[in-house]
Amino acid sequence: MTAPHPRLTLTEEVAEALRDGRPVVALESTIISHGMPYPQNVEMATEVEEIIRAEGAVPATIAVLHGTPRAGLDRAALELLATSPDVGKVSVRDLAHVIARGGHGATTVASTMRLAALAGIRVFVTGGIGGVHRGAEHSFDISADLTELATTPVAVISAGVKSILDIGLTLEKLETLGVPVLTYGTDDFPAFYSRVSGFRSPLRVDSPEEIAATMRAQWELGMTAGLSIANPVPEAEEIPAERIDGIIEQALAELAEAGIGGKDATPYLLGRIVELTKGESLRTNIALVKNNARLGARIAIHYARTH
């Protein structure tokens, strides 16, 4: 196992697991600070960590606190992330600035990937990945998650591309960047709240063992790109596309009217969708993150056994 970067602070649990070559699963922190309301955000974060432990892996929630990148957080740190107005949403471009200023930062998919790789963690669980925003042919708004997937060797387990985005263009961009996009147990690419997006899966896998083997093959070939693993939300918890699509369109129209863009767009949209669905989208979001945690832990276990 690669030694963790000296800039990183690891909890004893995470440090010991990495040193012993045991399975570790990274978790992002933007979902805590900017993705869900309090106290559901702390409850979700704690429950997801416990799911990963119950499966036999070690969770490592990643954030920047007091200017220090951390892998592994205690309850007090989770509470700070969940409640403090001083916690910024930090992507890769923001990391150095927040560290230099001694600030607090909740990491996005891209920055979590970067710090996980520095720690020597190869598996990362999130809710949904960013991508090409609708209207990007005019705004050029494309998430840094995609370029990070192209350059950082971490497997990212999600419920697909966030359905507020242009899923088709995101898949095209990932193909151009050479990022393997695998869907777990389905020929259809999932759309976060919904199990089906209308786009066919680029590559299908049917077991954690197969995913771990694909990870090994990717990196043994010298390719440095990560992998995007899309795991459909459980059927009982999904919001069918025909129901959520109109709500997303309404939220997007309100976003445009309010003139909100950049890093504020996604938190605004997810929050507005929670309001418009009377909390149903939040319940679905929590369910899909837990589902991804179970799969991510199993992938990490198989990868650790043979790595």
N, C-alpha and C positions, 0 to 999 in steps of 0.2 A: 504494500500500500504506500502511495506517495505521502511523504511527510507534509502535514498541514503548513500553510504559509505562515511566516512569523507575524504577520499583521493580524491574523485571526485569533480570537479567543474562543476556546472550546470548553464546554462543560466537561467535567470528569467522565461522565457517562459516554459522551460522544468521542472524546479523546481515546478512552480505553477501547471502545468498539473499533475505531479506525486502526489503532495500533495492533489489535488482535486479528484484523481482517474480517470482522463480523459485519453483518449487513446494517447499513445506515441509510435512512431516507430523509432527504432535505425537504423542508416545508417553507413556503414564502410567508411574508408578514404583511404585505399590502392588503391581503384579504381580511386581515385582522383590523388594520387601522382605517382602511378606505373602502373595504368591500362589504362590510356588514355592520349593522348597528350594535351598540352595547346593550345588554351583556351577552347577546347571542354570539358575538365574535369570540369572546374569551371561552365560552362554553364549547363552541365548535373547535377552537384550537386545542383545548385540553382533551376533548373526546377523540379528536383525530390522532393526537399523540398516543393516547391509550390504545386505540385500534392498532397502530403500528407496533406497539410493544406486545400486545396480545398475539399478533401474528408471528412474533419472534425477531423483530428488527428494532433498531434504535432510532427514534425521531430526532431530527436536528432542525428546529425552527431557526431561520436565519433573519438577522436584522442588524442595523447599525445603532448602537446605543452609546451615548457620550463619546461619539467619534470612533468607536471601536467596532469593527465587524465581528459578529458573534454567530457561532453555530451551536445551537442549544440554548434555550431560555428557561428561566424559572418562572414561577407564577407572578412574582412582582414585575418582572420584565414584560410578561404578557399583558398585565394590567396597564402598565405604562403605555405600551403600544396601542392598546384598545381605547384609552381614555385621554391621552395627552394631546392638546392642540399643537404641540411643538414637533410632532412626528410628521416628517415630510414623506411624500411618495418618491422613492429613489430608484431610478433606473441606472443603467451602466454609466451614462454620461454624468450623473449626479454624484456618484460614489466618492470620488476624490474630494469634491468640494465639501460634502457633508462630513467626511472624515477630518479634513483639515480644519473645519470650524468647530469640531467637537460636538456635532449635532446628533439628533436622533433621525433614523431613516428606516421606513418600512420598505422592504425590497420587493420589486416587481419580479415577474418571471425571469427577465433578462439578467437583472443584478443578482437574483438568487442563484441562477445557473453559474454565473461567474464566481461567486463566493463559494458555492458548493464544489466547483472544480478545484479551486485553490485549497479547499479542505481535504480533497481526495474522495469526495462523495460523488457517486455516479448515477444515483437514482433520485429523482425529485418529483414530488406530488403537488399538484395545484388543482384549481377548479377548471379554468379554461385559459387557453393561451391567447395572446393578442395577435393582431394580424393586420391585414389591409382594411382600412376603414371604408365604409360606403362613401362614394364621392371622392376617393383618393386620386382620381384622374385630375381633379382640380386642386385638392388640398395637399396632395403628396403625404397624407397622414398614414404612415405605415409603422407599425410597432417595432421597437428595437428587439422584441422577443424573436423575430424572424432572423435577423442578422446574428443574434447570439446563438440561436440554434444552428446556424451555418458554421460557427467557429468554435463552439465549446462542447467538449465530449461528455455530455450529461443526457440521460434519458428522461424525458419529461412526460409524466402521466397526467392526462387531463380528460375532461369530458368533451374534448373537441375545441374548435375555435369558438370564441364567444359569439352568440348568435346576433349580437348588435353589429357585427362586422360583415364584410363581404367575404363569405366563406369560399366561393369559387376562386376569386382572385388570390386569396390567401394560399389556397392549395397550389395554384399556379406558381406563386412566388416561392413557396417551399420547394417545389420541383426544380425551379431555376437555381436555387441555392444548394441543391444536392442533399436536402434533408430527408431521410427516410420517414415517411408518414405511415404508421401502422395502426390499424384498427383492431380492437380486441373482440373476437367472436362475432364479427358482423361484416357484411359486404357493403354496408352503407356507412358513409362518414357521419358521425353524430354532430349535433348542433347545440351542445351545452344543455339547455333546458329540454331539448327534444332528442329522441334517439336517431332521428333521420333528418338529414339536411337537404336531400335531393341530389347530393353528389355521391358518386361511387367511391368506395374506399380505394386508395392507391395500392395498399398492401394489407393483406389480412393475416393475423396471427391468432392462434387459438389456445395458447397456454403461456403461463409465466416462463416456463422453461424455454419455449421458442423465442420469446422476447429477449431473455437473457443471452441465448445463443446468438441472436441477431446483433445485440450490443457487442459481444465479444468479436464477432466477425468484422463488424464495422471498424472497430478500433485496432484490431490486429492487422487490418489492411492499410493502416496508416491514415485513415480518413478521420479528420478531427471534428466533423460535424456531430451534433447531438442527434437524438431521435425523438420524434413526436409520436407518442402513443396515445391514441384516442380510445377512451373507454366509455361506452354509452351509459348515460344515467339509468338506474334501474327502472324497469317498465312501470312499476307501481308509483314511482315518484316523478315521472316526466310530465311536462306540460306539452301537449301535442303541438306541432308546428302551426297547424291551422288556427289554433287559439292564441299562441304567443306572438305570431307574426304581426298581427294588427296592433298589439300593445307596443311592440318594439317600434313600429312605424310611428305611432303617436309620440313615443318618447324621443325618437330622433327628430321629429318635427319641432317639438318643444325645445330640444337642445339647440337646433339651428336658430329658432326664434330668440333664444336667450343669448346667442352668440358665444356659447361655451365651446372651447376646443382644447387641443393639446392633452396634457396629463390629467386635466379635470374632466374630460369627456366621459371616460369609462365609469368613474365613480358616480357621476351625475346620472348616467343612463341606468346603471344597475340599481341605484337608489330609487329612481322614478319608476322603474319596472316593479320594484317591491311594492310601491304605493298603488300602482295601477292594478296589480294582481292581488291586492289586500293580503300580502305576506306569502302568497303561494310560491312566488319565485324564490324567496329566501329559503323556504323549506326545501325546495328542489335543489338550490345551491348547496345547502348543508348536506343533503343526502348524497349528491354526486361527489363532493369532496371526500366524504367517508368511504364511498365506494372506490374511489381512486386510491385512497390510503391502503385499503386491503390489497388491491392489486399491486400497488407500488412496493409494499412490504414483501409480497411473495416474489416479485421480480428481483428485489435486492437480495433475498435469501438465495435464490438460484444463481444469481450472478456471483455472490460471495463464495459459494461452494466450489465453483469451477474456475474462479479467477486466480 
